[in-house]
Amino acid sequence: MQTGAKFVRHFEQELEQLKGKLLEMSALVEASVQRSVAAVTQKDRSAAEQVFRDEARINELEMEIDEFAITLLATQQVVAADLRLVVAALKINTDLERMGDLSVHIAQRAISLLSEPVIKPMVDVRHMSSLVESMVRKSLDAFVTNDAEMARSVLSSDNAVDSLRTASYHELVSFMEKDPHNIPQALDLIGITKSLERIADHSTNIAEDVLFLVKGIDVRHHAEARQ
């Protein structure tokens, strides 16, 4: 009986380790998203450079989390809620790594814009980034707190981000048509808004994984279940 109790405690400690690694990665990715946006809107080179430095640790954590989770599945009899946690961790891990990559892409665009004149006010980028940063924060908080309602609020924000990205794209195309000198800056801004939209998509994925973890439901292809 004691051996069984020790086994349970050891397994619980391993699950906590897994969550701890995910939380470390979450904090790094959330900071990278914020810094990449600051690099664009504030022309902050140091923020972009910190995003580049943090990329290596995010990639290391992705590999550590994958290996840890797969080892748990291979060596432990993981069932029910614990199985959902490990599966969700693997999926969230992938989304976090991709969000980190997209932050690097935004920071790279920011560097290329540093020496260029601003062709339009950054209102759209700031508005869109504010929504996206909120989705990132809420999706990760929902995971930490097992909050299904917070996860649902992330899903409901996705359409607003898509609409902003589409409107920004059409406006930037018109800037390029009016003056070819605007093309380099406009293309960078189009790339930035596209990356922000994709970060929002990955936040949505995480929110869906939280609903799977907490409620045991899969809402990926059932829009009505998101309501």
Sequence and secondary structure as in RCSB ss.txt:
>XXXX:A:sequence
MQTGAKFVRHFEQELEQLKGKLLEMSALVEASVQRSVAAVTQKDRSAAEQVFRDEARINELEMEIDEFAITLLAT
QQVVAADLRLVVAALKINTDLERMGDLSVHIAQRAISLLSEPVIKPMVDVRHMSSLVESMVRKSLDAFVTNDAEM
ARSVLSSDNAVDSLRTASYHELVSFMEKDPHNIPQALDLIGITKSLERIADHSTNIAEDVLFLVKGIDVRHHAEA
RQ
>XXXX:A:secstr
 HHHHHHHHHHHHHHHHHHHHHHHHHHHHHHHHHHHHHHHHS  HHHHHHHHHHHHHHHHHHHHHHHHHHHHHHH
S   HHHHHHHHHHHHHHHHHHHHHHHHHHHHHHHHHHTTS  SS THHHHHHHHHHHHHHHHHHHHHHHT HHH
HHHHHTTHHHHHHHHHHHHHHHHHHHHH GGGHHHHHHHHHHHHHHHHHHHHHHHHHHHHHHHHH    TT GGG
G 
